[in-house]
């Protein structure tokens, strides 16, 4: 049986992912998948941006605490970035028409009503 804290936390995550999808759509991106799973893990959002890049978006949502852009940037660990890159490779293997698009991993952090966007967080790991 789930406790109320787990349900509340999952609601924050779901609302964060929904808000991130709306933001990306407003930017003109096409969302291809949400919560896509492979044997190696999960990607919150996979989208095509306005430059036709395939982007795996890691979404982090927090409803409490004191945050700024520097602290929000630490929400996605190096290990999580590696996992998302591996999952993105699995996604592309399932969608060969996208193999020749540029790819990257971005993050959207939604914290206490503020939105922080980080582009190309996988750059230092490639």
N, C-alpha and C positions, 0 to 999 in steps of 0.2 A: 504494500500500500504506500502511495506517495504521501509525503507530508506537504503542508501548505507552502513551505519555503521552496521546495523543488518545483511545485506548480507555478508559483510566482516567478521564479527564475526562468522557467521555460517560456512563460508569457512575455517576459522582457525580451528574451532572445527572438521569439517569433515576431513580436512587434518591431524589433530592430531590423530583422531581415525584410519584413514587409516595407518598412520605411526606406531601407536601402534600395529595394527594387523600384519603388516609386521615384526615388531620386535619380537612379540610373536611367529610367524611362524618360524623365523630364530632360535629361541631358541628351536624349536621342539615341541611347543605347538600346540594343535588342537583347532582352533576357532570354537565354536559351534553356537554362535549367536552374532549379532551386533545390538545395539539399541533395545534390547528386552524389551517389555513393559508388565506390569501387571497393575491391578487396583491401586497398591500401588506406582507405579513409573516406572523408566527405569534404565536399566543397559547398560553401553556403550558396554562392551565386556564380553562374557562368554566363557571360554576356559577350556580345560583340559591341565594341565602342564605335564612335563616329569615324575612326580611322580604319575600321575593319579589323582591329586587333581582337584576338580571343583573350578575354580577361577572366581570371578566376578571382572572385572577390571574397575575401574573408571579412565577415561582419562580427564586430564586437559591440555589445550593448551593455551599458551599466546604468542603473537607476539611482545610484547613490555614490557618495564620495566626492572629493575635490580633485578635479582633473583639469589639465591644460593639454596643449597639443604634444608637448614633450612626453608627458606621462601616458597619454593615449597611444602614442607611438610604440610603447613597450607592451601593449596588450597582446600583440601577436609575436609569439616566441620564434626564434630561429628554427627550432624543430618543427613547429607548425607550418612555417613557410616551406620547408623541405617536403613535408607531407602533402601540402596542397599542390606543389609542383609535380610530385609523383602522381597524384590523383588527376591532375590536368593532363598528364601524358596518357593516362588510361582513358580519359574522356576523348582525347584526340584520336586514340586508336579505334574508338568506337564510332568516330565521326571523321573519316578520312578526308572528306571535302574541306575540312578546316585545318588540315595538317600544315598547309603552306602559309597560313596566316601567322603574323607575329603573335607571340603570346607573352603574357606577363601576369603577375599576381599583384593585386591592389588590396587595400584594406579600407573599410569604412568603420569608424568608431563613433557610436552614438552614446554620448555620456551626458546625463542630466540636461537634456534638451539641446546640447551642442553637437554638431556633426563635424568630424575630422576625417578628411580623405587623404590617403597616402598612396601615391602612384608608384608602381614598380618596386614593391618592397622585396621582391626576389632578386633584384639586380646584384646585390653583393653576394648572393649564393650561387649565381650562375657561373 
